[in-house]
Amino acid sequence: MKIVQTFGETAAAAEAAIVQLEQRGATNTAKVDGVVQEILADVRARGDQAVRSYSAKFDGLGDETPLLVSREEMQAAWDETSEELKAAMRLAQANIRAFAEKQLPRAWSFRPSEGMEVGQIIRPLGSVGCYVPGGRYPLPSTLLMTVTPAQVAGVERIVVCSPKPARETLAAAWIATHEAAGVVEVYRVGGAQAVAAMAYGTETIGAVDKIVGPGNLYVTAAKVAVSQETGIDMPAGPTEIVVTSEVGDAAGIAADMVAQAEHDPEALAVLITSQTALAEAVAAEVEKQAAGNEIAKQSLAAQGHIFVTESAAEAQALTNRLAPEHLTVDSGADVRWVKNAGSVFIGHYAPQSMGDYISGPNHVLPTGRNGRVRGGLSVLDFVKVITVQQYTQAALREVGPHTIALAEAEGLVGHAESVRVRMR
């Protein structure tokens, strides 16, 4: 990893690199937009036939293999899972569920004035599609992270799409379907074709109201493309990590950077510090720890950055400017300056891997600077907040004239009359 100072002779080069990182979301998906649009159009036109064609080409799906995974397959996968992994899945599911239950919004109402009552009710989405990556690594954790909050929200129909779902993923599907509420359909389909199937519907896979979950550039580009017709959570593309530290442990920081970098050759890993000695120590540790990890080496070589700033305040400002998916800081006091991030990890004893699996907060997080406008996936993504209002006749007569005044000021005479006719 190259160390670049944001001041002095390298200031211009540092700024150019930072600007490029700021544009990473749109720049990355643009690479695959053409191919993705072709796949989406084909699936919309040919349905299952197109889905099978792409799944055979990219994932080796057999001609006779059903798209829908049976409950018997899921149960068999669970039965073949070690007790150690079963215990880990149960703990992860319990923590994710508990966190989601705390996040659930509540219904309420109040009376701003006599005879006028306003409030909100909470209703779950009717159906959601959960994308679970399955390319380089099986990700049973993502199945639990996406399905569990949907179940807590009360979503009636939950669809899971995952390419070549591994035994571990099917085991997680079993615990999600067998030991929790809600109908979960699991399909062995991935990539842009899975997003298209969930968005448009095919003969086998019914369309859903919203698609959630992380994926590679093709999946992310597909989600963005279908978002005009189907709800999505966010662009959740290749993994990002930023560590902003003044006093951190070099070995621990490097370990987190390598861990996130191994997800994908497109992953982003950044250290921001005002301490040159720490920057140099982390660079050395990263090189040593990534030595036997080819994917991490690729991503760190292509997207690994270490920025040395003039001050801690500059490091903090740069962090918020990058709006990273995962952010590690030194202490709880640092949270006060954090404005833009998907999820924050505090101190030496909070490795980001804990959040990826066990802690409870969701690991589906905003990438490509979307941390400026939202946080990670939560139970809020699976519910609708519907507002409610009612008046007595006396209250309408009291407040109605103000509505009439505003409506007439805007020239909307019909709006004014709809109130006036009820006040007589």
Secondary structure, 3 states (H helix, E strand, C coil): CEEEECCHHHHHHHHHHHHHHHCHHHHHHHCCHHHHHHHHHHHHHHCHHHHHHHHHHHHCCCCCCCCECCHHHHHHHHHCCCHHHHHHHHHHHHHHHHHHHHHCCCCEEEEEECCEEEEEEEEECCEEEEECCCCCCCCHHHHHHHHHHHHHHCCCEEEEECCCCCHHHHHHHHHHHHCCCCEEEEECCCHHHHHHHHHHCCCCCCCCCEEECCCCHHHHHHHHHHCCCCEECCCCCCCEEEEECCCCCHHHHHHHHHHHHCCCCCCEEEEEECCHHHHHHHHHHHHHHCCCCHHHHHHHHHHEEEEECCCHHHHHHHHHHHCCCEEEECCHHHHHHCCCCCEEEECCCCCHHHHHHCCCCCCCCCCCCHHHCCCCCCHHHHEEEEEEEEECHHHHHHHHHHHHHHHHHCCCHHHHHHHHHHHC
